[in-house]
């Protein structure tokens, strides 16, 4: 990213974000990052932010607990607290209409908002990449969820999320993710989302799994990697089929992070979709 990060207070929460491009009569673009250990705006959108900012006003905040935002977690309702935090961020930034682009966890979060009777965010269009649908419990997900704070485990996480082994061999890339994953409070805030008391009901569907996607009324683009080990094979066409009028783009050589690993293809398809009728 060419632009440096900034900070803004959202309901007293020190929120780190990136901003680029010029405001116009078009909606702004909100880029929401993934939530693996070390996930942050500067990691998720490193290869996309500047390309999108050539055409739109763009903002990319760090979620609560992630990146360089305050390390907070609400055990009584973190999912909705994240939604309210982004709502507050848009209000403080005076953004009245927005194209939302969510990676992984943020894709599911954004779909939840869009499916509500009254969406919390002023969404005009929605793009989800590697998000939404059922996320199976498997060995790949165990690698993501069991991060022990070491660089070697971070390398294993990268091996799960990417196809090309060059990413896991890039010591500087591993160190950058490692730095963000081990900032004071970062591990605790990220790990907290994996906690569940043994006396809670584990048999029912999670909030994400019970979303009624048929209620989404904004134009939607579903993007997914064909070789994503963290999702069920074929989940993306099924997800897109449930969203009225949704478009689908599958990265044939992409895994869980096609926004990074297939950046040129991702940017081309994203910008094309956002520019249509905008």
C-alpha positions in Angstrom: 0.0 0.0 0.0 1.3 3.5 -0.8 -0.8 5.2 1.8 0.3 5.1 5.5 -2.1 3.9 8.2 -4.1 6.3 10.3 -6.1 6.2 13.6 -9.6 7.3 14.4 -11.7 7.0 17.6 -14.9 5.0 17.1 -17.0 5.1 20.3 -13.7 5.5 22.3 -12.0 2.6 20.5 -8.7 3.5 18.8 -9.3 2.1 15.3 -6.5 1.7 12.7 -7.4 2.1 9.1 -6.1 2.9 5.6 -7.8 5.4 3.3 -7.1 6.1 -0.4 -8.6 7.4 -3.6 -10.9 10.4 -4.0 -14.4 10.8 -2.8 -17.0 11.2 -5.5 -20.7 10.6 -6.1 -20.0 6.9 -6.2 -20.2 4.8 -3.0 -17.0 4.3 -1.1 -15.4 0.9 -1.0 -15.0 -0.8 2.4 -12.4 -3.5 2.5 -12.8 -5.9 5.5 -9.9 -8.3 6.3 -9.8 -12.0 7.2 -9.5 -13.2 10.8 -6.7 -15.7 11.0 -3.9 -15.1 13.5 -2.1 -12.1 12.2 -5.0 -11.0 10.0 -5.1 -7.3 9.3 -6.1 -4.8 6.6 -2.4 -4.3 5.6 -2.1 -8.1 5.1 -5.4 -8.9 3.4 -5.4 -5.9 1.0 -1.7 -5.3 0.3 -2.1 -6.3 -3.4 -5.6 -4.8 -3.9 -5.9 -1.5 -2.1 -4.0 0.7 -4.5 -5.7 -0.9 -7.6 -9.1 -0.2 -6.2 -8.2 3.3 -5.0 -7.4 4.2 -8.6 -11.2 4.1 -9.3 -12.9 4.6 -5.9 -12.6 6.1 -2.5 -11.4 3.2 -0.3 -11.2 2.6 3.4 -9.8 -0.5 5.1 -10.1 -0.7 8.9 -8.6 -3.2 11.3 -11.4 -5.1 13.1 -11.5 -5.0 16.9 -8.6 -7.0 18.3 -6.8 -7.3 15.0 -4.0 -5.4 13.3 -3.2 -2.2 15.1 -6.7 -1.5 16.4 -7.5 -1.8 20.2 -7.3 -5.3 21.5 -10.8 -5.9 22.7 -13.2 -8.9 22.9 -16.8 -9.1 24.1 -17.6 -12.6 25.3 -21.3 -11.7 25.4 -21.6 -10.9 21.7 -18.5 -10.2 19.8 -20.1 -10.9 16.4 -22.6 -8.0 16.8 -20.0 -5.8 18.5 -17.8 -6.1 15.3 -20.8 -5.1 13.2 -21.5 -2.1 15.5 -17.9 -1.1 15.4 -17.9 -1.0 11.6 -21.2 0.8 11.6 -19.6 3.4 13.9 -16.5 3.6 11.8 -18.6 4.4 8.7 -20.5 7.1 10.6 -17.4 8.7 11.9 -15.9 8.7 8.4 -19.2 10.2 7.1 -19.7 7.4 4.6 -23.3 7.2 3.6 -23.2 4.5 0.9 -20.7 1.7 0.6 -19.6 -1.2 -1.5 -18.5 -3.9 1.0 -15.8 -6.4 0.2 -15.2 -9.0 2.9 -12.5 -11.7 3.0 -13.1 -15.0 4.9 -14.7 -14.2 8.3 -15.5 -10.7 7.1 -17.4 -12.2 4.1 -19.6 -14.1 6.4 -20.0 -11.0 8.7 -21.0 -8.9 5.7 -23.5 -11.5 4.4 -25.1 -11.5 7.9 -25.5 -7.7 7.8 -27.0 -7.8 4.3 -29.5 -10.5 5.1 -31.0 -8.6 8.1 -34.4 -7.0 7.7 -32.7 -3.7 8.3 -29.0 -3.9 7.4 -26.7 -2.2 9.9 -24.5 -0.8 7.1 -25.5 1.3 4.1 -24.6 -1.4 1.6 -25.0 -0.8 -2.1 -23.1 -3.8 -3.3 -21.5 -6.8 -1.6 -18.5 -8.9 -2.5 -17.6 -12.0 -0.4 -14.3 -13.8 -0.9 -13.8 -17.2 0.8 -16.7 -16.4 3.2 -20.2 -17.5 3.9 -21.6 -21.0 3.8 -20.7 -23.9 6.1 -17.1 -24.0 7.4 -16.2 -27.7 8.1 -14.0 -28.8 11.0 -11.0 -30.5 9.5 -7.2 -30.7 9.8 -6.6 -27.4 7.8 -8.9 -25.5 10.2 -7.2 -27.1 13.2 -3.9 -25.6 11.9 -5.4 -22.1 11.7 -7.1 -22.3 15.1 -4.2 -23.8 17.1 -1.5 -21.2 16.5 1.1 -21.4 19.2 2.9 -18.1 18.6 5.9 -19.5 16.8 7.1 -18.6 13.3 7.1 -22.2 12.3 3.3 -22.5 13.1 2.7 -19.3 11.2 4.4 -21.0 8.2 2.0 -23.9 8.5 -0.9 -21.5 8.5 0.4 -20.0 5.3 0.8 -23.4 3.8 -2.9 -24.1 4.5 -4.2 -20.8 3.0 -2.0 -20.7 -0.1 -1.3 -23.0 -3.0 2.1 -21.6 -4.2 4.8 -22.7 -1.7 6.7 -19.4 -2.3 4.6 -17.7 0.3 5.6 -20.1 3.1 9.2 -19.8 2.0 9.2 -16.0 2.1 10.9 -15.3 5.5 10.0 -11.6 5.3 6.3 -12.4 4.7 6.2 -14.8 7.6 7.9 -12.3 9.9 5.4 -9.6 8.9 2.5 -11.8 9.7 4.2 -12.9 12.9 4.7 -9.4 14.1 1.0 -8.6 13.8 0.0 -11.9 15.4 2.2 -11.3 18.4 1.4 -7.7 19.2 0.3 -7.3 22.8 -3.2 -8.7 23.2 -3.4 -9.9 19.6 -3.2 -13.6 20.3 -5.7 -13.3 23.2 -8.2 -11.3 21.1 -8.0 -13.7 18.2 -8.0 -16.9 20.3 -11.0 -15.7 22.2 -13.3 -16.2 19.2 -12.4 -19.9 19.3 -13.5 -20.3 23.0 -16.8 -22.0 23.9 -17.9 -23.1 27.3 -18.4 -26.9 27.6 -22.0 -26.4 28.8 -23.1 -24.4 25.8 -25.1 -26.2 23.1 -22.7 -27.3 20.3 -25.3 -29.2 18.3 -27.2 -26.3 16.7 -26.1 -24.2 13.7 -23.9 -21.2 14.3 -25.1 -17.8 13.4 -23.3 -17.9 10.1 -24.7 -21.3 9.2 -28.3 -20.1 9.9 -28.2 -17.0 7.7 -31.2 -16.8 5.3 -29.2 -15.8 2.2 -32.4 -15.4 0.2 -33.2 -12.2 2.1 -30.1 -10.4 0.6 -31.4 -7.6 -1.8 -28.2 -5.9 -2.9 -26.1 -6.9 -5.9 -23.7 -9.6 -4.7 -20.5 -11.2 -6.1 -19.4 -14.5 -4.6 -15.7 -15.1 -5.1 -13.9 -18.3 -4.0 -10.8 -20.4 -4.6 -11.4 -23.8 -6.2 -8.7 -25.3 -4.0 -9.7 -23.9 -0.6 -9.1 -26.5 2.0 -11.1 -24.5 4.6 -14.4 -24.8 2.8 -16.5 -27.7 1.5 -15.8 -28.4 -2.2 -18.4 -26.8 -4.3 -19.7 -24.5 -1.5 -19.5 -21.3 -3.6 -22.0 -22.2 -6.4 -24.4 -23.4 -3.7 -24.0 -20.1 -1.8 -24.4 -18.0 -4.9 -27.5 -19.9 -5.9 -29.2 -18.9 -2.6 -28.6 -15.2 -3.1 -31.0 -13.6 -5.5 -29.2 -12.5 -8.6 -25.7 -13.2 -7.2 -22.8 -13.5 -9.5 -20.1 -16.2 -9.0 -16.3 -16.1 -9.8 -14.1 -19.1 -8.9 -10.3 -18.8 -9.0 -9.2 -22.1 -10.5 -5.7 -21.7 -9.0 -6.8 -20.1 -5.8 -7.1 -21.4 -2.2 -8.3 -19.4 0.7 -6.6 -16.2 -0.1 -7.2 -15.5 -3.9 -7.2 -11.8 -3.1 -3.5 -12.2 -2.4 -2.5 -15.2 -4.5 -4.5 -14.3 -7.6 -4.4 -10.5 -7.1 -4.5 -9.4 -10.7 -7.5 -11.6 -11.5 -9.2 -10.6 -8.2 -8.7 -6.8 -8.9 -10.0 -7.1 -12.4 -13.2 -8.9 -11.5 -13.8 -6.8 -8.4 -13.4 -3.5 -10.1 -15.5 -4.6 -13.1 -18.4 -5.6 -10.7 -18.2 -2.4 -8.6 -18.2 -0.2 -11.7 -21.3 -1.7 -13.3 -24.3 0.7 -12.9 -22.3 2.6 -10.3 
